[in-house]
Each structure stands twice: as C-alpha cells, then as structure tokens.
Amino acid sequence: MTGGAGFIGSSVCDFLVSKGNDVVALDNLSSGSRENIAQLAGSGRFTLTKGDCKSPSDVKKAIQGVDSVLHLSANPEVRLDRTSPEACFNENLLATKVVLEAAGRSRISHFVYASSSTVYGDAKLRPTHEDYSPLIPVSIYGAAKLGSEALVAGYSKVCGFASYILRLANVIGPRSGHGVVPDFVEKLKKDPKRLEILGDGTQTKSYLYIDDCVDAMLRVIGRTDGVAVYNVGSEDQANVMRIAGIVCHEMGIAPAYDLTGGVDGGRGWVGDVKQMLLDVRRLKSLGWAPRYSSEEAVRVTVRRILGKD
Ligand SMILES: NC(=O)c1ccc[n+]([C@@H]2O[C@H](COP(=O)([O-])OP(=O)(O)OC[C@H]3O[C@@H](n4cnc5c(N)ncnc54)[C@H](O)[C@@H]3O)[C@@H](O)[C@H]2O)c1
C-alpha cells in the first residue's frame, strides 16, 4: 500500500492486519506519521518502507512479491492548487505513473486507486453517478486525480491487472489532519471566542466516516477483471454552518462566526466544489451501506478528536 501511514491508509492497514493479511506500506511520512501506525508494530504482519512513490527504486523494493496494490499516497490538500501546482502534478499524477509502472512489471492482480469526488467538478446532476459526464474538474487537484484515473485504466488494460477506481467524498475520522472538521477544532482550541469560516458557509457536501470508507475500499476487490469505478460517500450532505454548529456544541462553546464570504459565489477557496453528493447505488449493490450519515460522521469525529468517546 502507498500512503499507509496517512489518515485513510493507516486505517486500511489496521483492518487488513486484523484480518490476517501481510501489509507493506510505502510512505515518505510527508503528511502521514509513525504515530498513525504505531499500533501495528508488534503485529508481525506489517512493514513500513520509508520511501517515495516518485522513486522507481523505492516503489520496486516495496512492491516485490505483492499481490494487490492500494495506491493512496497523494498530496491531499486541494487548497495548495494555486501556490503549488507542481506538487499536485508530481505527488498525484507523476507518483501514480511510477507506481503503475512498477505494478505492471511485478505482475500484481489487483490495483485499488483512491480517487476523489473532485473529478466531477461542479456536476449539474446530484446525486452524481459514476457515468456522469462531462468530467470537468474545477481544481488542479481534481484534474490530477482525473488524469490518474485514466492512467490506472490504461495500465490495467495493458498490463492485465484488475483495477478499482474509488471516487471518495470527504472522508473524516480522528486521524484526519486536513479538512473542515480538524480545521474548526484546531482554530477553536486556539481561540474559543471566534471561528473563522472560509466561504459563505453554505457549501454543502457529503461526509463519510473512516470506518465506512475502509469497508468500501476492501469490499470492491475481486469484483471485476477489468476496470471498475465506484463512488464512495454517505447518502446525504451537511453544510459548513451545520458542521460549525456540531463542532461548537461538542466543544461546549458559542463563538462568534467570522465568515470570509469566499470567492466565486461563496466557495471557501478557488477550486472548492460548493455542492457534492454522490450516487452510491453501485457500491451498495455489493452489500455496502454507510453506517453513519454526514452529520453523524462529523459528530463522531469531533467526539473522538476531543477524546470524549
Ligand atoms: N481524506 C479525504 O477526504 C479524501 C477524499 C478524496 C480522496 N482522498 C484521497 O485518499 C488518499 C488518502 O488521503 P488521506 O486523507 O489519508 O491523506 P493523508 O495525507 O493522511 O495520506 C497520504 C499519505 O501519503 C503519503 N505520501 C504523500 N506523498 C508521498 C510520496 N510521494 N511517496 C510516499 N508517500 C507519500 C503521506 O505521508 C501520507 O501518509 C489520497 O490519495 C487522497 O487524495 C482523500
């Protein structure tokens, strides 16, 4: 697995190891941490290979003898778009090409790719199904994810492994280091009297709890011989103001809200998608169902971050 020391990756590792699988995690620890995977150290089934997905030799070393590759490494920060488009390209698209090249040479059977709902851009149809078109991302991050999807499909056909492209909604949970929930908690810990909210507060999206995401990611393996695309999200949405309300309630505070107003019709930043809801019927046909709604996912995440549960 690439990105195995990250938020989602470490949770997938936890699950795989608990089910008796051997896991090799390739991670450069840029946004991931040893702390996320410390619990796996004594399992005898988990190896961390510190290295970079852009390095063919690092990937070749990590992939030896592996049957399935789960490619989760990325620079997940959509907001870096404007300041660092190279990081988006290198960490998301170039790294995917290097990993696919090694996967093709080492005769793996399955390739799981963590894509993103951002490939849909400002979709006119919601819930948005997997066959929706045209796919016009509104961020460089989304563009790099869409380009990576195409590479995954091409390498899959040419090299003969099955691939699973997962378009993830906003995934949240206690280990998450980025996104609206940890952002609000951190800001409020620093200043409980005032909460800066990016945008106009009406951005409305689907939030998925990490356990539901892990369940989805592993459930798809073996379901195709070719290329399969799945949306992964909850079946409802929460808006930013409501998320702020839940965070404040759980922290027992009532700060003044300071809305930035945002850009381009109230988006939090250039490239922010204002409305997102995924059609998850394809994933549900495999027997998957989210256990938490968007609001429940937010509440559970905040409570776990605060050590309440
Ligand atoms: N969290 C979400 O809401 C969300 C939504 C859609 C898609 N995704 C995708 O899911 C994947 C996992 O996201 P996450 O939230 O766990 O992020 P994360 O930052 O916690 O995890 C990414 C991991 O990849 C590692 N990494 C980054 N660049 C690397 C490189 N060049 N070589 C080796 N390791 C590298 C980081 O150290 C980190 O451990 C990413 O591909 C992300 O784009 C996440």
The ligand as an ORCA input file, in Angstrom:
! r2SCAN-3c Opt
* xyz 0 1
  N      -9.461     12.350      3.133
  C     -10.336     12.628      2.189
  O     -11.383     13.236      2.457
  C     -10.099     12.215      0.770
  C     -11.091     12.476     -0.188
  C     -10.868     12.103     -1.501
  C      -9.702     11.446     -1.857
  N      -8.750     11.208     -0.918
  C      -7.524     10.529     -1.326
  O      -7.281      9.445     -0.450
  C      -5.880      9.261     -0.296
  C      -5.500      9.259      1.178
  O      -5.839     10.542      1.725
  P      -5.656     10.883      3.263
  O      -6.762     11.772      3.630
  O      -5.422      9.634      4.035
  O      -4.339     11.782      3.208
  P      -3.015     11.685      4.085
  O      -2.222     12.906      3.767
  O      -3.333     11.428      5.504
  O      -2.298     10.416      3.480
  C      -1.440     10.448      2.357
  C      -0.214      9.640      2.711
  O       0.640      9.587      1.573
  C       1.984      9.850      1.995
  N       2.678     10.406      0.836
  C       2.449     11.596      0.216
  N       3.256     11.742     -0.843
  C       4.036     10.611     -0.891
  C       5.070     10.170     -1.752
  N       5.482     10.903     -2.792
  N       5.636      8.970     -1.509
  C       5.237      8.212     -0.448
  N       4.254      8.583      0.392
  C       3.665      9.774      0.181
  C       1.846     10.813      3.160
  O       2.959     10.832      4.008
  C       0.608     10.251      3.847
  O       0.950      9.246      4.776
  C      -5.216     10.375     -1.107
  O      -4.905      9.863     -2.380
  C      -6.294     11.426     -1.219
  O      -6.136     12.226     -2.351
  C      -8.914     11.583      0.387
*
